[in-house]
Amino acid sequence: MRWWDIDPVLELERDLFPEDAWSRGMFWSELAHARGPESTRCYLVAETADGRIVGYAGLAAAGDVADVQTIAVARDHQGTGLGARLLAELLRAATAFECPDVMLECRVDNVRAQKLYERFGFVPVGFRRGYYQPGNVDALVMRLTTGSDSGSAAGSAPVQGTESND
């Protein structure tokens, strides 16, 4: 993801997460840490052949722990495996950042996302009460621990139609 992707990403963000959509400033702040030798972020977009952004994802690394910041897939592309491909790319980025532990928060009412994360080996480790505002929705906290002897944190399938611009 690059700065010129922010406007179309914001449109998708507002459609998918109307109550707790990220702001332009939040995306700018994350992208500020996604380039250069000291980068701690990886943000991706998935585009159709005609250049329409249909998905995006982001990961932050701190020490030996990475945190999935966001994954979003346009409604007309849900169920196509795009979310899984974006997650696989984020897990590859976690491996590149040398983070054996990957954390994330997921709305407790987002069962579809929880099932995706479980397929990748994430397990529930707790809750954050009222995490998603203003709806006061709890977050399920999940963790994937790959360990130093388990190889890559990521799946083996490459993401098609995804551009990282890193």
DSSP file with accessible surface (Angstrom, degrees, kcal/mol):
  #  RESIDUE AA STRUCTURE BP1 BP2  ACC     N-H-->O    O-->H-N    N-H-->O    O-->H-N    TCO  KAPPA ALPHA  PHI   PSI    X-CA   Y-CA   Z-CA
    1    1 A M              0   0    6      0, 0.0     2,-0.3     0, 0.0    42,-0.2   0.000 360.0 360.0 360.0 138.4    0.0    0.0    0.0
    2    2 A R    >   -     0   0   65    164,-0.0     3,-2.3     1,-0.0     4,-0.4  -0.785 360.0 -92.6-124.9 172.5    1.2    3.5   -0.8
    3    3 A W  G >  S+     0   0  144      1,-0.3     3,-1.5    -2,-0.3     4,-0.4   0.843 122.2  60.1 -57.4 -34.2   -0.1    6.9   -0.1
    4    4 A W  G 3  S+     0   0  124      1,-0.3    -1,-0.3     2,-0.1     3,-0.2   0.637  98.4  60.4 -72.9  -9.0   -2.1    7.1   -3.3
    5    5 A D  G <> S+     0   0    7     -3,-2.3     4,-2.2     1,-0.1    -1,-0.3   0.576  81.1  87.5 -87.5 -10.9   -4.0    4.0   -2.2
    6    6 A I  H <> S+     0   0    2     -3,-1.5     4,-3.0    -4,-0.4     5,-0.2   0.912  83.6  51.8 -60.6 -46.0   -5.4    5.7    0.9
    7    7 A D  H  > S+     0   0   88     -4,-0.4     4,-1.9     1,-0.2    -1,-0.2   0.952 114.3  41.1 -60.8 -50.0   -8.5    7.2   -0.7
    8    8 A P  H  > S+     0   0   48      0, 0.0     4,-1.9     0, 0.0    -1,-0.2   0.884 115.3  52.6 -66.2 -31.4   -9.8    4.0   -2.2
    9    9 A V  H  X S+     0   0    0     -4,-2.2     4,-3.1     1,-0.2    -2,-0.2   0.920 107.0  52.9 -66.0 -40.4   -8.9    2.1    0.9
   10   10 A L  H  X S+     0   0    1     -4,-3.0     4,-2.7     2,-0.2     5,-0.2   0.885 106.2  53.3 -63.1 -38.0  -10.9    4.6    3.0
   11   11 A E  H  X S+     0   0  140     -4,-1.9     4,-1.7     2,-0.2    -1,-0.2   0.942 113.3  42.7 -60.3 -46.3  -13.9    4.0    0.8
   12   12 A L  H  X S+     0   0   18     -4,-1.9     4,-2.6     2,-0.2     5,-0.3   0.919 112.7  54.0 -65.6 -42.6  -13.7    0.3    1.4
   13   13 A E  H  X S+     0   0    3     -4,-3.1     4,-2.9     1,-0.2    -2,-0.2   0.922 109.2  47.6 -57.0 -47.5  -13.0    0.8    5.1
   14   14 A R  H  < S+     0   0  131     -4,-2.7    -1,-0.2     1,-0.2    -2,-0.2   0.848 112.6  49.8 -67.1 -33.0  -16.1    3.0    5.6
   15   15 A D  H  < S+     0   0   80     -4,-1.7    -2,-0.2    -5,-0.2    -1,-0.2   0.925 120.3  34.2 -69.7 -43.2  -18.2    0.4    3.7
   16   16 A L  H  < S+     0   0   26     -4,-2.6    -2,-0.2     1,-0.2    -3,-0.2   0.799 132.0  27.3 -84.2 -31.5  -17.0   -2.5    5.7
   17   17 A F    >X  +     0   0   50     -4,-2.9     4,-0.6    -5,-0.3     3,-0.5  -0.490  67.1 159.6-130.2  61.8  -16.5   -0.9    9.1
   18   18 A P  T 34 S+     0   0  101      0, 0.0     3,-0.3     0, 0.0    -1,-0.1   0.820  75.5  46.5 -61.1 -31.4  -18.9    2.0    9.3
   19   19 A E  T 34 S+     0   0  112      1,-0.2   116,-0.1   115,-0.0    -5,-0.1   0.785 129.5  19.0 -81.1 -29.0  -18.9    2.3   13.1
   20   20 A D  T <4 S+     0   0   34     -3,-0.5    -1,-0.2    -7,-0.2   113,-0.1  -0.092  81.2 158.9-137.4  39.3  -15.2    2.1   13.7
   21   21 A A     <  -     0   0   35     -4,-0.6     2,-0.1    -3,-0.3    -7,-0.1  -0.313  43.7-110.9 -64.4 144.7  -13.5    2.9   10.4
   22   22 A W        -     0   0   41      1,-0.1     2,-0.2     2,-0.0    -1,-0.1  -0.395  32.4-122.1 -68.7 156.6   -9.9    4.1   10.5
   23   23 A S     >  -     0   0   58     -2,-0.1     4,-1.8     1,-0.1     5,-0.2  -0.487  23.0-106.6 -94.3 167.0   -9.2    7.7    9.6
   24   24 A R  H  > S+     0   0  108      1,-0.2     4,-2.6     2,-0.2     5,-0.2   0.915 121.6  55.2 -56.4 -43.8   -6.9    9.0    6.8
   25   25 A G  H  > S+     0   0   46      1,-0.2     4,-2.6     2,-0.2    -1,-0.2   0.857 103.0  54.8 -60.9 -36.2   -4.4   10.0    9.5
   26   26 A M  H  > S+     0   0   87      2,-0.2     4,-2.1     1,-0.2    -1,-0.2   0.927 110.7  45.0 -64.8 -43.5   -4.3    6.5   10.9
   27   27 A F  H  X S+     0   0    0     -4,-1.8     4,-2.8     2,-0.2     5,-0.2   0.924 112.8  51.1 -66.3 -42.5   -3.4    5.1    7.5
   28   28 A W  H  X S+     0   0  121     -4,-2.6     4,-1.8     1,-0.2    -2,-0.2   0.925 109.9  50.8 -58.0 -44.3   -0.8    7.8    6.9
   29   29 A S  H  X S+     0   0   64     -4,-2.6     4,-0.5     1,-0.2    -1,-0.2   0.919 111.9  46.3 -61.4 -43.5    0.7    7.1   10.3
   30   30 A E  H >< S+     0   0   23     -4,-2.1     3,-1.5     1,-0.2    -2,-0.2   0.930 111.4  50.9 -65.5 -44.4    1.0    3.4    9.6
   31   31 A L  H >< S+     0   0   17     -4,-2.8     3,-1.8     1,-0.3     4,-0.2   0.797  97.5  68.8 -65.9 -25.7    2.4    3.9    6.1
   32   32 A A  H 3< S+     0   0   76     -4,-1.8     3,-0.3     1,-0.3    -1,-0.3   0.756 104.6  43.4 -62.9 -21.3    5.1    6.2    7.6
   33   33 A H  T << S+     0   0   87     -3,-1.5     7,-2.5    -4,-0.5     8,-1.4   0.201  96.7  79.8-106.4  13.8    6.6    3.2    9.3
   34   34 A A  S <  S+     0   0    7     -3,-1.8     2,-0.3     5,-0.2     9,-0.2   0.384  83.8  61.7-104.9   3.6    6.3    0.8    6.2
   35   35 A R  S    S+     0   0  113     -3,-0.3     3,-0.2    -4,-0.2     5,-0.1  -0.906  78.9  30.0-130.6 155.1    9.3    1.9    4.2
   36   36 A G  S >  S-     0   0   49     -2,-0.3     3,-1.6     1,-0.2    -3,-0.0  -0.093  95.8 -57.8  91.4 174.0   13.1    2.0    4.7
   37   37 A P  T 3  S+     0   0  131      0, 0.0    -1,-0.2     0, 0.0     0, 0.0   0.735 132.6  47.3 -67.6 -22.9   15.6   -0.1    6.6
   38   38 A E  T 3  S+     0   0  168     -3,-0.2    -2,-0.1     2,-0.0    -3,-0.1   0.115  81.2 146.2-103.7  22.1   14.0    0.5   10.0
   39   39 A S    <   +     0   0   36     -3,-1.6    -5,-0.2     1,-0.1    -3,-0.1  -0.238  25.6 179.0 -62.9 145.8   10.4   -0.3    8.8
   40   40 A T        +     0   0   46     -7,-2.5    21,-3.1    -5,-0.1     2,-0.3   0.198  59.1  69.5-128.1   9.7    8.1   -2.0   11.3
   41   41 A R  E     -A   60   0A  51     -8,-1.4     2,-0.4    19,-0.2    19,-0.2  -0.955  52.4-165.5-131.8 152.2    4.9   -2.2    9.2
   42   42 A C  E     +A   59   0A   9     17,-2.3    17,-2.1    -2,-0.3     2,-0.4  -0.974  13.7 178.6-135.5 119.1    3.7   -4.1    6.1
   43   43 A Y  E     -A   58   0A   1     -2,-0.4     2,-0.3    15,-0.2    15,-0.2  -0.988   5.5-174.3-124.3 134.2    0.6   -2.9    4.3
   44   44 A L  E     -A   57   0A   2     13,-2.8    13,-1.9    -2,-0.4     2,-0.3  -0.888  11.6-158.9-125.7 152.7   -0.8   -4.5    1.2
   45   45 A V  E     -AB  56 163A   0    118,-1.7   118,-2.7    -2,-0.3     2,-0.5  -0.965   9.5-147.7-126.5 150.5   -3.5   -3.9   -1.3
   46   46 A A  E     -AB  55 162A   2      9,-2.8     8,-2.9    -2,-0.3     9,-1.1  -0.977  22.0-171.2-115.1 130.4   -5.2   -6.3   -3.6
   47   47 A E  E     -A   53   0A  60    114,-2.0     6,-0.2    -2,-0.5     2,-0.1  -0.903  20.7-124.7-122.8 151.6   -6.4   -5.0   -6.9
   48   48 A T    >   -     0   0   35      4,-2.4     3,-2.2    -2,-0.3   113,-0.0  -0.323  45.9 -92.9 -78.9 172.8   -8.5   -6.2   -9.8
   49   49 A A  T 3  S+     0   0  119      1,-0.3    -1,-0.1     2,-0.1   112,-0.0   0.817 128.5  54.0 -59.1 -29.2   -7.1   -6.2  -13.3
   50   50 A D  T 3  S-     0   0  132      2,-0.1    -1,-0.3     1,-0.0    -2,-0.0   0.353 124.5-101.6 -90.7   8.8   -8.6   -2.8  -13.9
   51   51 A G  S <  S+     0   0   39     -3,-2.2     2,-0.4     1,-0.3    -2,-0.1   0.477  70.4 147.0  91.7   4.4   -7.0   -1.3  -10.8
   52   52 A R        -     0   0  105      1,-0.1    -4,-2.4     2,-0.0     2,-0.5  -0.580  49.5-126.8 -75.5 128.7   -9.9   -1.4   -8.3
   53   53 A I  E     +A   47   0A  15     -2,-0.4    -6,-0.3    -6,-0.2     3,-0.1  -0.656  36.4 167.1 -77.6 122.6   -8.8   -2.1   -4.8
   54   54 A V  E     +     0   0A   5     -8,-2.9    20,-3.1    -2,-0.5     2,-0.3   0.331  61.8  11.5-118.4   2.1  -10.8   -5.0   -3.4
   55   55 A G  E     -AC  46  73A   0     -9,-1.1    -9,-2.8    18,-0.3     2,-0.3  -0.963  54.7-176.1-171.0 157.8   -8.8   -5.8   -0.3
   56   56 A Y  E     -AC  45  72A   0     16,-2.2    16,-2.7    -2,-0.3     2,-0.3  -0.977   3.5-174.8-156.3 160.9   -6.1   -4.5    2.0
   57   57 A A  E     -AC  44  71A   0    -13,-1.9   -13,-2.8    -2,-0.3     2,-0.3  -0.987   4.3-162.3-156.7 154.2   -4.2   -5.7    5.1
   58   58 A G  E     -AC  43  70A   0     12,-2.5    11,-2.1    -2,-0.3    12,-1.4  -0.996   3.6-170.6-146.7 149.9   -1.6   -4.5    7.5
   59   59 A L  E     -AC  42  68A   0    -17,-2.1   -17,-2.3    -2,-0.3     2,-0.4  -0.996   6.9-158.4-138.8 139.6    0.8   -5.8   10.1
   60   60 A A  E     -AC  41  67A  11      7,-2.6     7,-3.2    -2,-0.3     2,-0.4  -0.951   9.3-154.8-117.9 140.2    2.9   -4.0   12.7
   61   61 A A  E     + C   0  66A  12    -21,-3.1     2,-0.3    -2,-0.4     5,-0.2  -0.938  15.6 172.4-116.0 138.7    6.1   -5.5   14.3
   62   62 A A  E >   - C   0  65A  75      3,-2.9     3,-1.8    -2,-0.4     2,-0.2  -0.900  66.1 -46.8-144.7 110.3    7.5   -4.7   17.7
   63   63 A G  T 3  S-     0   0   74     -2,-0.3    -1,-0.0     1,-0.2     0, 0.0  -0.464 122.0 -22.5  65.4-126.4   10.4   -6.8   19.0
   64   64 A D  T 3  S+     0   0   93     -2,-0.2    37,-1.5    35,-0.1     2,-0.4   0.192 123.5  84.3-104.1  18.7    9.6  -10.4   18.4
   65   65 A V  E <   -Cd  62 101A  47     -3,-1.8    -3,-2.9    34,-0.2     2,-0.3  -0.973  56.9-165.0-122.6 132.6    5.8   -9.9   18.2
   66   66 A A  E     -Cd  61 102A   0     35,-2.9    37,-3.0    -2,-0.4     2,-0.4  -0.835   7.0-153.3-109.4 153.4    3.8   -8.9   15.2
   67   67 A D  E     -Cd  60 103A  35     -7,-3.2    -7,-2.6    -2,-0.3     2,-0.7  -0.990  15.9-132.2-131.0 123.0    0.2   -7.7   15.3
   68   68 A V  E     -Cd  59 104A   6     35,-2.9    37,-0.5    -2,-0.4    -9,-0.3  -0.659  25.5-175.9 -70.7 115.0   -2.3   -8.0   12.5
   69   69 A Q  E     -     0   0A  60    -11,-2.1     2,-0.3    -2,-0.7   -10,-0.2   0.843  58.2 -15.0 -83.1 -38.2   -3.7   -4.5   12.3
   70   70 A T  E     -C   58   0A  14    -12,-1.4   -12,-2.5     2,-0.0     2,-0.3  -0.971  45.1-174.1-165.3 147.1   -6.3   -4.9    9.7
   71   71 A I  E     +C   57   0A  24     -2,-0.3     2,-0.4   -14,-0.2   -14,-0.2  -0.936  19.2 171.3-143.1 130.0   -7.6   -7.2    7.0
   72   72 A A  E     -C   56   0A   4    -16,-2.7   -16,-2.2    -2,-0.3     2,-0.4  -0.999  12.9-171.6-143.1 140.7  -10.5   -6.2    4.7
   73   73 A V  E     -C   55   0A  15     -2,-0.4   -18,-0.3   -18,-0.2     5,-0.1  -0.999  34.5-107.3-132.7 130.1  -12.0   -7.7    1.6
   74   74 A A    >>  -     0   0    2    -20,-3.1     3,-2.4    -2,-0.4     4,-0.7  -0.195  33.1-114.8 -53.3 145.7  -14.7   -6.0   -0.6
   75   75 A R  G >4 S+     0   0  135      1,-0.3     3,-1.0     2,-0.2    -1,-0.1   0.860 115.8  55.2 -54.9 -38.2  -18.1   -7.5   -0.2
   76   76 A D  G 34 S+     0   0   99      1,-0.2    -1,-0.3     3,-0.0    -2,-0.1   0.527 111.8  44.8 -78.4  -0.4  -18.1   -8.7   -3.8
   77   77 A H  G X4>S+     0   0   49     -3,-2.4     3,-1.4   -23,-0.1     5,-0.5   0.353  83.2 117.7-118.1   0.7  -14.8  -10.6   -3.2
   78   78 A Q  T <<5S+     0   0   73     -3,-1.0    -4,-0.0    -4,-0.7    -3,-0.0  -0.432  74.7  29.3 -68.1 142.6  -15.6  -12.2    0.1
   79   79 A G  T 3 5S+     0   0   68     -2,-0.1    -1,-0.2     1,-0.0    -4,-0.0   0.480  92.7 100.6  86.7   3.6  -15.6  -16.0    0.0
   80   80 A T  T < 5S-     0   0   73     -3,-1.4    -2,-0.1     0, 0.0    -4,-0.0   0.473  99.4-105.3 -97.2  -4.9  -13.0  -16.0   -2.8
   81   81 A G  T  >5S+     0   0   33     -4,-0.1     4,-2.2     3,-0.0     5,-0.2   0.412  86.9 122.1  93.8  -0.5  -10.0  -16.8   -0.7
   82   82 A L  H  ><S+     0   0    6     -5,-0.5     4,-2.7     1,-0.2     5,-0.2   0.917  71.6  53.8 -63.6 -41.4   -8.6  -13.3   -0.9
   83   83 A G  H  > S+     0   0   14      1,-0.2     4,-2.6    -6,-0.2    -1,-0.2   0.919 109.6  48.6 -58.5 -42.1   -8.7  -12.8    2.9
   84   84 A A  H  > S+     0   0   18      2,-0.2     4,-2.6     1,-0.2    -1,-0.2   0.898 110.9  50.2 -65.1 -40.4   -6.6  -16.0    3.3
   85   85 A R  H  X S+     0   0   73     -4,-2.2     4,-2.0     2,-0.2    -2,-0.2   0.913 111.5  48.3 -66.8 -39.3   -4.1  -14.8    0.7
   86   86 A L  H  X S+     0   0    0     -4,-2.7     4,-2.2     2,-0.2    -2,-0.2   0.928 112.1  49.2 -64.6 -43.9   -3.8  -11.5    2.4
   87   87 A L  H  X S+     0   0    0     -4,-2.6     4,-2.5    -5,-0.2    -2,-0.2   0.916 108.0  54.1 -61.9 -42.0   -3.3  -13.1    5.8
   88   88 A A  H  X S+     0   0    5     -4,-2.6     4,-2.0     1,-0.2    -1,-0.2   0.914 108.5  49.7 -58.8 -40.9   -0.7  -15.5    4.3
   89   89 A E  H  X S+     0   0   48     -4,-2.0     4,-2.1     2,-0.2    -1,-0.2   0.899 109.1  51.5 -65.3 -39.7    1.3  -12.5    3.0
   90   90 A L  H  X S+     0   0    0     -4,-2.2     4,-2.4     1,-0.2    -2,-0.2   0.904 108.8  51.2 -63.7 -37.4    1.1  -10.8    6.5
   91   91 A L  H  X S+     0   0    0     -4,-2.5     4,-2.0     2,-0.2    62,-0.4   0.873 107.6  52.5 -69.4 -33.3    2.4  -14.0    8.0
   92   92 A R  H  X S+     0   0   67     -4,-2.0     4,-2.4    -5,-0.2    -1,-0.2   0.911 109.1  50.4 -63.9 -40.0    5.3  -14.0    5.5
   93   93 A A  H  X S+     0   0   13     -4,-2.1     4,-2.4     2,-0.2    -2,-0.2   0.908 106.8  54.2 -64.2 -40.1    6.0  -10.4    6.6
   94   94 A A  H  <>S+     0   0    0     -4,-2.4     5,-2.7     2,-0.2    -1,-0.2   0.914 108.9  49.1 -59.9 -41.1    6.0  -11.5   10.3
   95   95 A T  H ><5S+     0   0   54     -4,-2.0     3,-1.7     3,-0.2    -2,-0.2   0.932 109.8  50.9 -62.6 -43.4    8.6  -14.1    9.4
   96   96 A A  H 3<5S+     0   0   80     -4,-2.4    -2,-0.2     1,-0.3    -1,-0.2   0.862 109.0  50.9 -63.6 -34.1   10.7  -11.4    7.6
   97   97 A F  T 3<5S-     0   0   52     -4,-2.4    -1,-0.3    -5,-0.1    -2,-0.2   0.433 116.7-120.1 -79.5   0.0   10.4   -9.2   10.7
   98   98 A E  T < 5 +     0   0  159     -3,-1.7    -3,-0.2     1,-0.2    -2,-0.1   0.889  61.3 150.2  60.4  44.7   11.6  -12.3   12.7
   99   99 A C      < -     0   0    3     -5,-2.7    -1,-0.2     1,-0.1   -34,-0.2  -0.896  27.1-177.6-108.7 104.2    8.5  -12.3   14.8
  100  100 A P  S    S+     0   0   37      0, 0.0    46,-3.3     0, 0.0    47,-0.5   0.680  71.7  61.9 -74.8 -16.7    7.6  -15.9   16.0
  101  101 A D  E     -dE  65 145A  32    -37,-1.5   -35,-2.9    44,-0.2     2,-0.4  -0.942  64.1-172.5-113.1 133.2    4.4  -14.6   17.7
  102  102 A V  E     -dE  66 144A   0     42,-2.8    42,-2.8    -2,-0.5     2,-0.3  -0.991   7.0-171.7-125.6 127.9    1.6  -13.0   15.8
  103  103 A M  E     +dE  67 143A  26    -37,-3.0   -35,-2.9    -2,-0.4     2,-0.3  -0.766   7.4 169.7-113.6 160.6   -1.3  -11.4   17.6
  104  104 A L  E     -dE  68 142A   1     38,-1.8    38,-2.6    -2,-0.3     2,-0.4  -0.977  25.4-134.6-161.4 160.4   -4.7  -10.0   16.5
  105  105 A E  E     - E   0 141A  28    -37,-0.5     2,-0.4    -2,-0.3    36,-0.2  -0.963  22.8-176.2-116.3 143.1   -8.0   -8.7   17.7
  106  106 A C  E     - E   0 140A   5     34,-2.0    34,-3.8    -2,-0.4    -2,-0.0  -0.998  35.1-101.5-139.2 137.1  -11.2   -9.8   16.1
  107  107 A R  E >   - E   0 139A  50     -2,-0.4     3,-1.8    32,-0.2    32,-0.2  -0.333  29.3-129.9 -55.4 137.6  -14.8   -8.6   16.8
  108  108 A V  T 3  S+     0   0   54     30,-2.2    -1,-0.2     1,-0.3    31,-0.1   0.763 109.1  53.7 -63.9 -21.8  -16.5  -11.3   18.9
  109  109 A D  T 3  S+     0   0   97     29,-0.3     2,-1.1     1,-0.2    -1,-0.3   0.409  85.1  89.9 -93.6   5.8  -19.4  -11.2   16.4
  110  110 A N    <>  +     0   0   60     -3,-1.8     4,-2.0     1,-0.2    -1,-0.2  -0.603  44.9 160.5-101.3  74.1  -17.2  -11.8   13.4
  111  111 A V  H  >  +     0   0   76     -2,-1.1     4,-2.5     1,-0.2     5,-0.2   0.865  69.3  60.3 -64.4 -37.1  -17.3  -15.5   13.3
  112  112 A R  H  > S+     0   0  148     -3,-0.2     4,-1.8     1,-0.2    -1,-0.2   0.936 108.1  44.0 -57.9 -46.7  -16.2  -15.7    9.6
  113  113 A A  H  > S+     0   0   14      1,-0.2     4,-2.7     2,-0.2     5,-0.2   0.917 110.5  55.3 -65.9 -41.0  -12.9  -13.9   10.4
  114  114 A Q  H  X S+     0   0   30     -4,-2.0     4,-2.6     1,-0.2    -2,-0.2   0.912 107.0  50.3 -59.1 -41.0  -12.4  -16.1   13.5
  115  115 A K  H  X S+     0   0  126     -4,-2.5     4,-2.1     2,-0.2    -1,-0.2   0.892 109.2  51.9 -65.3 -39.0  -12.7  -19.2   11.4
  116  116 A L  H  X S+     0   0   22     -4,-1.8     4,-1.1    -5,-0.2    -2,-0.2   0.959 111.5  46.2 -59.3 -50.2  -10.2  -17.9    8.9
  117  117 A Y  H ><>S+     0   0   19     -4,-2.7     5,-2.3     1,-0.2     3,-0.6   0.899 110.2  53.2 -63.0 -39.7   -7.7  -17.2   11.7
  118  118 A E  H ><5S+     0   0   96     -4,-2.6     3,-1.7     1,-0.2    -1,-0.2   0.883 102.4  58.9 -62.5 -37.5   -8.3  -20.6   13.3
  119  119 A R  H 3<5S+     0   0  174     -4,-2.1    -1,-0.2     1,-0.3    -2,-0.2   0.819 105.7  50.1 -59.9 -30.4   -7.5  -22.3    9.9
  120  120 A F  T <<5S-     0   0   51     -4,-1.1    -1,-0.3    -3,-0.6    -2,-0.2   0.429 129.2 -97.6 -88.4   0.3   -4.1  -20.6   10.1
  121  121 A G  T < 5S+     0   0   40     -3,-1.7    24,-0.3     1,-0.3    -3,-0.2   0.487  71.4 148.4  99.9   3.8   -3.5  -21.8   13.6
  122  122 A F      < -     0   0    3     -5,-2.3    -1,-0.3    -6,-0.1    22,-0.2  -0.466  27.9-161.7 -68.6 143.9   -4.5  -18.8   15.7
  123  123 A V  E     -F  143   0A  80     20,-2.4    20,-2.5    -2,-0.1     2,-0.1  -0.960  24.4-103.4-126.6 146.0   -5.9  -19.7   19.1
  124  124 A P  E     +F  142   0A  70      0, 0.0    18,-0.3     0, 0.0     3,-0.1  -0.432  38.0 169.5 -66.1 138.6   -8.0  -17.5   21.4
  125  125 A V  E     -     0   0A  74     16,-3.1     2,-0.3     1,-0.4    17,-0.2   0.418  56.9 -44.9-128.2  -4.7   -6.1  -16.1   24.3
  126  126 A G  E     -F  141   0A  27     15,-1.2    15,-3.1     2,-0.0    -1,-0.4  -0.981  53.9 -91.4 164.6-172.4   -8.5  -13.5   25.8
  127  127 A F  E     -F  140   0A 112     -2,-0.3     2,-0.5    13,-0.2    13,-0.2  -0.934  10.3-148.7-131.4 154.0  -10.9  -10.7   25.4
  128  128 A R  E >   -F  139   0A 109     11,-2.4    11,-2.4    -2,-0.3     3,-1.3  -0.958  30.1-136.4-121.2 107.4  -10.7   -6.9   25.3
  129  129 A R  E 3  S-     0   0A 172     -2,-0.5     8,-0.1     1,-0.3     9,-0.1  -0.413  81.0  -3.2 -68.8 131.6  -14.0   -5.6   26.6
  130  130 A G  E 3  S+     0   0A  11      6,-0.3    -1,-0.3    -2,-0.2     7,-0.2   0.713  85.5 145.8  63.6  24.2  -15.6   -2.7   24.7
  131  131 A Y  E <   +     0   0A 102     -3,-1.3     2,-0.7     5,-0.2     7,-0.2   0.879  54.6  64.8 -63.0 -42.3  -12.5   -2.6   22.3
  132  132 A Y  E  >>S-F  137   0A  43      5,-2.8     5,-2.1    -4,-0.2     4,-0.7  -0.767  89.7-130.3 -91.6 115.3  -14.5   -1.6   19.2
  133  133 A Q  T  45S+     0   0   98     -2,-0.7    -2,-0.0     2,-0.2    -3,-0.0  -0.836  72.4  16.5-115.5 150.5  -16.0    1.8   19.7
  134  134 A P  T  45S+     0   0   97      0, 0.0    -1,-0.2     0, 0.0  -114,-0.1  -0.992 126.3  53.5 -88.7   3.7  -18.5    3.5   19.5
  135  135 A G  T  45S-     0   0   33      1,-0.1    -2,-0.2  -116,-0.1    -4,-0.1   0.583  96.1-134.2 -74.9  -8.8  -20.4    0.2   19.3
  136  136 A N  T  <5 +     0   0  104     -4,-0.7     2,-0.4    -6,-0.2    -6,-0.3   0.888  45.1 164.6  57.0  41.6  -18.8   -1.1   22.6
  137  137 A V  E   < - F   0 132A  25     -5,-2.1    -5,-2.8    -7,-0.2    -1,-0.2  -0.754  35.8-120.2 -93.4 135.2  -18.2   -4.5   20.9
  138  138 A D  E     -     0   0A  41     -2,-0.4   -30,-2.2    -8,-0.2     2,-0.4  -0.357  20.8-135.7 -70.7 153.3  -15.7   -6.9   22.6
  139  139 A A  E     -EF 107 128A   0    -11,-2.4   -11,-2.4   -32,-0.2     2,-0.6  -0.912   4.8-140.2-110.3 137.1  -12.6   -8.1   20.8
  140  140 A L  E     -EF 106 127A  11    -34,-3.8   -34,-2.0    -2,-0.4     2,-0.5  -0.855  20.9-144.3 -89.5 124.2  -11.4  -11.7   20.8
  141  141 A V  E     -EF 105 126A  11    -15,-3.1   -16,-3.1    -2,-0.6   -15,-1.2  -0.810  21.7-174.9 -93.1 130.7   -7.6  -11.7   21.2
  142  142 A M  E     -EF 104 124A   0    -38,-2.6   -38,-1.8    -2,-0.5     2,-0.4  -0.926   8.0-160.9-127.9 152.7   -5.9  -14.5   19.2
  143  143 A R  E     -EF 103 123A  93    -20,-2.5   -20,-2.4    -2,-0.3     2,-0.5  -0.990  10.1-163.0-135.8 143.2   -2.3  -15.6   18.9
  144  144 A L  E     -E  102   0A  17    -42,-2.8   -42,-2.8    -2,-0.4     2,-0.6  -0.995  11.7-168.1-120.1 121.4   -0.3  -17.7   16.5
  145  145 A T  E     +E  101   0A  86     -2,-0.5   -44,-0.2   -24,-0.3    -2,-0.0  -0.960  12.4 173.4-111.9 119.0    3.0  -18.9   17.9
  146  146 A T        -     0   0   20    -46,-3.3     4,-0.4    -2,-0.6    -1,-0.1   0.731  28.4-151.2 -95.4 -26.7    5.3  -20.4   15.2
  147  147 A G    >   -     0   0   25    -47,-0.5     3,-1.0     1,-0.2     4,-0.2   0.290  31.6 -85.3  68.6 157.1    8.4  -20.9   17.4
  148  148 A S  T 3  S+     0   0  129      1,-0.2     3,-0.4     2,-0.1    -1,-0.2   0.755 126.1  48.9 -72.2 -21.4   12.0  -20.8   16.1
  149  149 A D  T 3  S+     0   0  149      1,-0.2    -1,-0.2    -3,-0.1    -2,-0.1   0.394  93.9  75.4-100.4   6.2   12.0  -24.5   15.0
  150  150 A S  S <  S-     0   0   64     -3,-1.0    -1,-0.2    -4,-0.4     2,-0.2   0.412  88.9-136.4-100.0   3.1    8.7  -24.4   13.1
  151  151 A G        +     0   0   56     -3,-0.4    -1,-0.3    -4,-0.2     2,-0.1  -0.484  61.0   9.5  82.0-148.4    9.8  -22.6    9.9
  152  152 A S        -     0   0   66     -2,-0.2   -60,-0.1     1,-0.1   -61,-0.0  -0.325  54.9-142.4 -72.0 147.3    7.8  -19.9    8.3
  153  153 A A  S    S+     0   0   11    -62,-0.4   -61,-0.2   -61,-0.1     2,-0.2   0.633  79.1  83.5 -76.1 -15.7    4.7  -18.4   10.0
  154  154 A A  S    S-     0   0   18    -63,-0.3   -66,-0.1     1,-0.1    -2,-0.1  -0.505  81.2-112.7 -95.9 160.3    3.1  -18.2    6.6
  155  155 A G        -     0   0   29     -2,-0.2    -1,-0.1     2,-0.1    -2,-0.0  -0.179  31.6-115.0 -73.3 177.3    1.2  -20.5    4.4
  156  156 A S  S    S+     0   0  122      2,-0.1    -1,-0.1    -4,-0.0    -2,-0.0   0.626  81.7  98.1 -97.1 -12.5    2.7  -21.7    1.1
  157  157 A A        -     0   0   58      1,-0.0    -2,-0.1     3,-0.0     2,-0.1  -0.625  70.0-131.1 -82.6 128.6    0.3  -20.2   -1.4
  158  158 A P        -     0   0   81      0, 0.0     2,-0.6     0, 0.0    -2,-0.1  -0.402  24.4-108.8 -72.6 155.1    1.4  -16.9   -3.0
  159  159 A V    >   -     0   0   17    -74,-0.1     3,-0.5    -2,-0.1     2,-0.4  -0.751  30.8-153.0 -85.8 123.3   -1.0  -14.1   -3.1
  160  160 A Q  T 3  S+     0   0  128     -2,-0.6     3,-0.1     1,-0.2   -75,-0.1  -0.804  77.0  14.8 -94.7 137.9   -2.2  -13.4   -6.6
  161  161 A G  T 3  S+     0   0   50     -2,-0.4  -114,-2.0     1,-0.3     2,-0.4   0.697  96.2 123.1  76.4  18.9   -3.3   -9.9   -7.5
  162  162 A T  E <   -B   46   0A  32     -3,-0.5     2,-0.5  -116,-0.2    -1,-0.3  -0.941  40.8-167.6-116.2 136.2   -1.7   -8.4   -4.4
  163  163 A E  E     +B   45   0A  80   -118,-2.7  -118,-1.7    -2,-0.4    -3,-0.0  -0.981  13.1 178.7-124.7 129.7    0.9   -5.6   -4.6
  164  164 A S        -     0   0   44     -2,-0.5  -121,-0.2  -120,-0.2    -1,-0.1   0.730  19.4-155.9-100.2 -26.8    3.0   -4.6   -1.6
  165  165 A N              0   0   40      1,-0.2    -2,-0.0  -163,-0.0  -121,-0.0   0.797 360.0 360.0  55.7  26.8    5.1   -1.9   -3.2
  166  166 A D              0   0  107   -131,-0.1    -1,-0.2  -164,-0.0  -131,-0.1  -0.561 360.0 360.0 -80.8 360.0    7.7   -2.4   -0.6
